[in-house]
Amino acid sequence: MRGLLRRIVLGGVACSLLLPIVFTVVLGLGSLLGALGDAAGGQVCNRTALVVGAVWLIAVIATAVASGVAVLDSVPDRELRDPPRPPDDRV
């Protein structure tokens, strides 16, 4: 289970870092095509950028959830049930 969570978190971090770059490039290409008179190409790029932005948002949320599950998976069950006790100061 930990190997799978690790791969999910790693993939989510990679997507969270790379998808904004793809989003910016596709949006810029759409603007360039629109300025050159290719309205159809610009519209396709704008819609593609919208999809990439939605996927990026989903990747950020999935990474946060997977990180939380990975942290909870690494905590022993005893620590989840019993809160830590203060140190005994009696001599």
MDTraj code that builds the backbone (N, CA, C; nanometers):
import mdtraj as md
import numpy as np

residues = "MET ARG GLY LEU LEU ARG ARG ILE VAL LEU GLY GLY VAL ALA CYS SER LEU LEU LEU PRO ILE VAL PHE THR VAL VAL LEU GLY LEU GLY SER LEU LEU GLY ALA LEU GLY ASP ALA ALA GLY GLY GLN VAL CYS ASN ARG THR ALA LEU VAL VAL GLY ALA VAL TRP LEU ILE ALA VAL ILE ALA THR ALA VAL ALA SER GLY VAL ALA VAL LEU ASP SER VAL PRO ASP ARG GLU LEU ARG ASP PRO PRO ARG PRO PRO ASP ASP ARG VAL".split()
xyz = np.array([
    [0.0825, -0.1198, 0.0000],
    [0.0000, 0.0000, 0.0000],
    [0.0868, 0.1262, 0.0000],
    [0.1962, 0.1207, 0.0755],
    [0.2824, 0.2396, 0.0833],
    [0.3485, 0.2712, -0.0495],
    [0.3848, 0.1666, -0.1244],
    [0.4457, 0.1888, -0.2556],
    [0.3489, 0.2567, -0.3512],
    [0.2226, 0.2150, -0.3462],
    [0.1209, 0.2753, -0.4311],
    [0.0972, 0.4208, -0.3916],
    [0.0861, 0.4466, -0.2609],
    [0.0673, 0.5845, -0.2150],
    [0.1853, 0.6727, -0.2536],
    [0.3041, 0.6161, -0.2428],
    [0.4240, 0.6927, -0.2784],
    [0.4229, 0.7300, -0.4270],
    [0.3822, 0.6348, -0.5126],
    [0.3750, 0.6635, -0.6556],
    [0.2667, 0.7664, -0.6871],
    [0.1533, 0.7576, -0.6165],
    [0.0459, 0.8544, -0.6392],
    [0.0905, 0.9948, -0.5989],
    [0.1554, 1.0058, -0.4834],
    [0.2027, 1.1365, -0.4371],
    [0.3098, 1.1905, -0.5317],
    [0.4005, 1.1047, -0.5747],
    [0.5063, 1.1490, -0.6666],
    [0.4479, 1.1950, -0.7998],
    [0.3536, 1.1194, -0.8538],
    [0.2889, 1.1597, -0.9790],
    [0.2084, 1.2874, -0.9621],
    [0.1420, 1.3015, -0.8475],
    [0.0644, 1.4227, -0.8216],
    [0.1526, 1.5461, -0.8108],
    [0.2669, 1.5314, -0.7460],
    [0.3593, 1.6444, -0.7353],
    [0.4139, 1.6814, -0.8734],
    [0.4477, 1.5802, -0.9525],
    [0.4980, 1.6081, -1.0879],
    [0.3922, 1.6796, -1.1715],
    [0.2685, 1.6317, -1.1645],
    [0.1600, 1.6969, -1.2395],
    [0.1338, 1.8377, -1.1871],
    [0.1416, 1.8544, -1.0561],
    [0.1172, 1.9863, -0.9976],
    [0.2231, 2.0875, -1.0395],
    [0.3421, 2.0405, -1.0694],
    [0.4488, 2.1312, -1.1127],
    [0.4508, 2.1521, -1.2643],
    [0.4158, 2.0492, -1.3413],
    [0.4284, 2.0586, -1.4859],
    [0.3029, 2.1119, -1.5561],
    [0.1855, 2.0828, -1.5040],
    [0.0632, 2.1241, -1.5723],
    [0.0451, 2.2758, -1.5818],
    [0.0871, 2.3551, -1.4821],
    [0.0774, 2.5009, -1.5030],
    [0.1634, 2.5508, -1.6197],
    [0.2757, 2.4848, -1.6440],
    [0.3605, 2.5220, -1.7572],
    [0.2894, 2.4892, -1.8882],
    [0.2304, 2.3688, -1.8948],
    [0.1554, 2.3298, -2.0146],
    [0.0378, 2.4245, -2.0363],
    [-0.0312, 2.4578, -1.9270],
    [-0.1443, 2.5501, -1.9342],
    [-0.1023, 2.6835, -1.9946],
    [0.0080, 2.7377, -1.9473],
    [0.0560, 2.8677, -1.9951],
    [0.0957, 2.8621, -2.1422],
    [0.1638, 2.7556, -2.1813],
    [0.2071, 2.7434, -2.3214],
    [0.0867, 2.7301, -2.4139],
    [-0.0110, 2.6476, -2.3774],
    [-0.1292, 2.6278, -2.4623],
    [-0.2114, 2.7562, -2.4692],
    [-0.2244, 2.8259, -2.3563],
    [-0.2991, 2.9518, -2.3555],
    [-0.2286, 3.0577, -2.4406],
    [-0.0968, 3.0629, -2.4315],
    [-0.0199, 3.1561, -2.5144],
    [-0.0304, 3.1228, -2.6619],
    [-0.0280, 2.9938, -2.6944],
    [-0.0430, 2.9533, -2.8342],
    [-0.1811, 2.9901, -2.8865],
    [-0.2825, 2.9744, -2.8018],
    [-0.4175, 3.0133, -2.8424],
    [-0.4275, 3.1622, -2.8696],
    [-0.3639, 3.2421, -2.7858],
    [-0.3632, 3.3874, -2.8077],
    [-0.2885, 3.4236, -2.9364],
    [-0.1776, 3.3554, -2.9590],
    [-0.0997, 3.3807, -3.0807],
    [-0.1802, 3.3444, -3.2048],
    [-0.2438, 3.2293, -3.2029],
    [-0.3237, 3.1881, -3.3182],
    [-0.4405, 3.2836, -3.3415],
    [-0.5030, 3.3291, -3.2315],
    [-0.6118, 3.4251, -3.2455],
    [-0.5655, 3.5569, -3.3039],
    [-0.4466, 3.6002, -3.2646],
    [-0.3921, 3.7262, -3.3170],
    [-0.3517, 3.7135, -3.4638],
    [-0.3155, 3.5928, -3.5057],
    [-0.2769, 3.5712, -3.6458],
    [-0.3968, 3.5467, -3.7364],
    [-0.5158, 3.5447, -3.6788],
    [-0.6353, 3.5296, -3.7606],
    [-0.6937, 3.3904, -3.7629],
    [-0.6336, 3.2972, -3.6933],
    [-0.6865, 3.1598, -3.6890],
    [-0.7767, 3.1471, -3.5662],
    [-0.9013, 3.1904, -3.5814],
    [-0.9946, 3.1905, -3.4681],
    [-1.0278, 3.0490, -3.4225],
    [-1.0396, 2.9561, -3.5154],
    [-1.0733, 2.8178, -3.4789],
    [-0.9600, 2.7539, -3.3983],
    [-0.8365, 2.7739, -3.4428],
    [-0.7214, 2.7192, -3.3701],
    [-0.7083, 2.7814, -3.2316],
    [-0.7336, 2.9121, -3.2236],
    [-0.7288, 2.9793, -3.0939],
    [-0.8348, 2.9276, -2.9991],
    [-0.9532, 2.9008, -3.0521],
    [-1.0624, 2.8487, -2.9698],
    [-1.0299, 2.7084, -2.9195],
    [-0.9716, 2.6249, -3.0058],
    [-0.9322, 2.4891, -2.9641],
    [-0.8277, 2.4966, -2.8538],
    [-0.7289, 2.5844, -2.8689],
    [-0.6254, 2.5985, -2.7666],
    [-0.6835, 2.6511, -2.6352],
    [-0.7774, 2.7436, -2.6422],
    [-0.8390, 2.7958, -2.5206],
    [-0.9174, 2.6885, -2.4467],
    [-0.9901, 2.6066, -2.5221],
    [-1.0645, 2.4973, -2.4577],
    [-0.9712, 2.3911, -2.4029],
    [-0.8620, 2.3652, -2.4744],
    [-0.7615, 2.2708, -2.4242],
    [-0.6989, 2.3239, -2.2963],
    [-0.6727, 2.4524, -2.2907],
    [-0.6166, 2.5132, -2.1700],
    [-0.7144, 2.5024, -2.0531],
    [-0.8421, 2.5138, -2.0820],
    [-0.9434, 2.4977, -1.9774],
    [-0.9407, 2.3559, -1.9215],
    [-0.9283, 2.2572, -2.0073],
    [-0.9209, 2.1173, -1.9627],
    [-0.7932, 2.0937, -1.8827],
    [-0.6817, 2.1473, -1.9300],
    [-0.5546, 2.1316, -1.8576],
    [-0.5631, 2.1974, -1.7204],
    [-0.6266, 2.3128, -1.7119],
    [-0.6438, 2.3791, -1.5821],
    [-0.7289, 2.2973, -1.4865],
    [-0.8342, 2.2354, -1.5376],
    [-0.9189, 2.1504, -1.4527],
    [-0.8426, 2.0272, -1.4057],
    [-0.7645, 1.9673, -1.4949],
    [-0.6838, 1.8508, -1.4566],
    [-0.5799, 1.8911, -1.3526],
    [-0.5224, 2.0091, -1.3669],
    [-0.4248, 2.0569, -1.2692],
    [-0.4891, 2.0726, -1.1317],
    [-0.6080, 2.1297, -1.1276],
    [-0.6786, 2.1454, -1.0009],
    [-0.7083, 2.0098, -0.9367],
    [-0.7518, 1.9141, -1.0165],
    [-0.7772, 1.7796, -0.9653],
    [-0.6479, 1.7159, -0.9148],
    [-0.5362, 1.7381, -0.9845],
    [-0.4075, 1.6822, -0.9422],
    [-0.3632, 1.7407, -0.8084],
    [-0.3848, 1.8696, -0.7882],
    [-0.3477, 1.9317, -0.6601],
    [-0.4312, 1.8729, -0.5464],
    [-0.5606, 1.8577, -0.5677],
    [-0.6479, 1.8023, -0.4644],
    [-0.6127, 1.6563, -0.4376],
    [-0.5899, 1.5783, -0.5431],
    [-0.5546, 1.4375, -0.5253],
    [-0.4211, 1.4216, -0.4533],
    [-0.3270, 1.5101, -0.4811],
    [-0.1978, 1.5042, -0.4125],
    [-0.2136, 1.5336, -0.2638],
    [-0.2963, 1.6308, -0.2306],
    [-0.3191, 1.6630, -0.0898],
    [-0.3860, 1.5467, -0.0168],
    [-0.4851, 1.4858, -0.0795],
    [-0.5539, 1.3723, -0.0175],
    [-0.4599, 1.2534, -0.0037],
    [-0.3838, 1.2226, -0.1080],
    [-0.2904, 1.1102, -0.1019],
    [-0.1813, 1.1342, 0.0016],
    [-0.1359, 1.2570, 0.0160],
    [-0.0356, 1.2880, 0.1190],
    [-0.0931, 1.2668, 0.2579],
    [-0.2167, 1.3081, 0.2783],
    [-0.2811, 1.2860, 0.4076],
    [-0.2981, 1.1392, 0.4385],
    [-0.3387, 1.0607, 0.3397],
    [-0.3537, 0.9167, 0.3599],
    [-0.2188, 0.8524, 0.3878],
    [-0.1141, 0.8974, 0.3188],
    [0.0196, 0.8420, 0.3421],
    [0.0681, 0.8726, 0.4830],
    [0.0404, 0.9925, 0.5322],
    [0.0813, 1.0277, 0.6684],
    [0.0040, 0.9440, 0.7693],
    [-0.1258, 0.9303, 0.7482],
    [-0.2061, 0.8497, 0.8409],
    [-0.1686, 0.7021, 0.8345],
    [-0.1245, 0.6558, 0.7194],
    [-0.0830, 0.5173, 0.7055],
    [0.0482, 0.4903, 0.7782],
    [0.1317, 0.5925, 0.7916],
    [0.2614, 0.5734, 0.8556],
    [0.2558, 0.5841, 1.0079],
    [0.1450, 0.6356, 1.0629],
    [0.1312, 0.6484, 1.2077],
    [0.0838, 0.5147, 1.2638],
    [0.1517, 0.4607, 1.3647],
    [0.1064, 0.3346, 1.4237],
    [-0.0331, 0.3491, 1.4852],
    [-0.1083, 0.2394, 1.4872],
    [-0.2453, 0.2417, 1.5380],
    [-0.2511, 0.2832, 1.6844],
    [-0.1514, 0.2475, 1.7626],
    [-0.1515, 0.2799, 1.9051],
    [-0.1509, 0.4309, 1.9265],
    [-0.0772, 0.5041, 1.8430],
    [-0.0722, 0.6491, 1.8570],
    [-0.2031, 0.7151, 1.8170],
    [-0.2786, 0.6509, 1.7301],
    [-0.4080, 0.7060, 1.6917],
    [-0.5119, 0.6873, 1.8022],
    [-0.5020, 0.5762, 1.8779],
    [-0.6001, 0.5483, 1.9826],
    [-0.5683, 0.6202, 2.1128],
    [-0.4430, 0.6138, 2.1571],
    [-0.4039, 0.6708, 2.2857],
    [-0.3265, 0.7995, 2.2648],
    [-0.3739, 0.9100, 2.3225],
    [-0.2958, 1.0338, 2.3117],
    [-0.1671, 1.0217, 2.3925],
    [-0.0659, 1.0931, 2.3542],
    [0.0598, 1.0844, 2.4297],
    [0.0402, 1.1347, 2.5725],
    [0.1029, 1.0665, 2.6663],
    [0.0926, 1.1049, 2.8067],
    [0.2052, 1.2017, 2.8428],
    [0.1748, 1.2941, 2.9351],
    [0.2821, 1.3843, 2.9787],
    [0.3849, 1.3048, 3.0583],
    [0.5088, 1.3507, 3.0609],
    [0.6117, 1.2783, 3.1348],
    [0.5820, 1.2799, 3.2842],
    [0.6194, 1.1749, 3.3493],
    [0.5971, 1.1614, 3.4932],
    [0.7112, 1.2334, 3.5660],
    [0.6776, 1.3405, 3.6409],
    [0.7794, 1.4223, 3.7063],
    [0.8075, 1.3791, 3.8500],
    [0.7441, 1.2739, 3.8954],
    [0.7688, 1.2293, 4.0332],
    [0.9073, 1.1705, 4.0459],
    [0.9716, 1.2010, 4.1565],
    [1.1077, 1.1508, 4.1789],
    [1.1070, 1.0387, 4.2754],
])
top = md.Topology()
chain = top.add_chain()
for i, resn in enumerate(residues, 1):
    res = top.add_residue(resn, chain, resSeq=i)
    for name in ("N", "CA", "C"):
        top.add_atom(name, md.element.get_by_symbol(name[0]), res)
traj = md.Trajectory(xyz[None], top)
